[in-house]
Amino acid sequence: MSKSKVIWGFLLIVVGVVALLINMNIIGFGIVSAAIAIWPIFIIAFGLGIIFKKSGVIQLIIWIAVAAILIYFSIFGNRYDFIRNADTVIRFPENIEAVSTKEIVLDEISSETVDLQIDIGVGEVIINSTDSQFFKAQVPDELTAVESDKDRVHVSNKDNKFWMIKPSNMVYELALSEAKIWTIELNVGAVDALMNLENLSASRVVVNSGAGNYRVVLGDKLEEVYLEMNTGAGDMTVVVPSEVGVKLVVESFIMDVNFPDSTKKSENVYYSKGYDDASIHVEIVVNSAAGAISLVRE
């Protein structure tokens, strides 16, 4: 089978899946608005396809990235003013009101290390610390389930109703105990996330996302911290204390890396200056089809 047939076969599958999801009311016609708003990206994709016409794998990655970006802007595009002409695009219905929220407070569990898993579709995720409670959350009512056991807290959507709500109305605000050691895993479709972990002992943070924007603020509570970002398309900013040694590994087709005062050891591995002498180390691994990663020192 020729490479061109594989590419066109993949595109037909994507179109078919999108049409099926629209017919099933899982996603709306906002994806049409997104396609109109970011149409130049298709020209870019075709241009890259010509350049890399001998590599079917790279062409496939290009169109996977385009599909992820299209879905992302179909959900978030109107929030960033990418869609400018209200007469020529289809928007979210104006009668959608903000969803009601509920506060959840969990009793403290005995384990010193707690796994936090977040499985949601779209919206905003805000994680902060608290010195007065084990776990406190403000989440969309009737759409969110929060469960806990001896060493785990799980936040998830109850069903697919979240697809019919504006992303700006779906806000998940969590406060985690500063007295525990946390591992955090986000499995999300498309979100904006602010994770202020400066006062938390977060040993491992993993984000699996279709698309989104992420800002992670790290502290100096633990000697070793691991941060991993797996996404189709997205921007990520990591704020790290100036005395912390940082190792950055980037596995990406198109990635803008902004890591001032770093040393590049290989094609995709960067180290901060004085890494070996630092008493605290952070390893950041980014796997993304397209996006940007910025390291900020504070």
Buried (B, 14 or more C-beta within 10 A) or exposed (E): EEBEEBBEEBEEEBEEEBEEBBEEEEBBEBBBBBBBBBEEBEEEBEEBBEEBEEEBEBBBBBBBBBBBBBBBBBBBBBBEEBBEEEEEBBEBEEEEEEBEBEEBEBEEBEEEEBBBBBBBBBBBBBBBBBEEEBBBBBBBEEBBBBEBEEBBBBBBBEEEEBBEBBBBBBBBBBBBBBEBBBBBBBBBBBBBBBBBBBBBBBBBBBBBBBBBBBBBBBBBBBEEBBBBBBBBBBBBBBBBBEEBBBBBBBEBBBBEBEBEEBEEEEEBEBBBEEBEEBEBBBBBBBBBBBBBBBBEEE
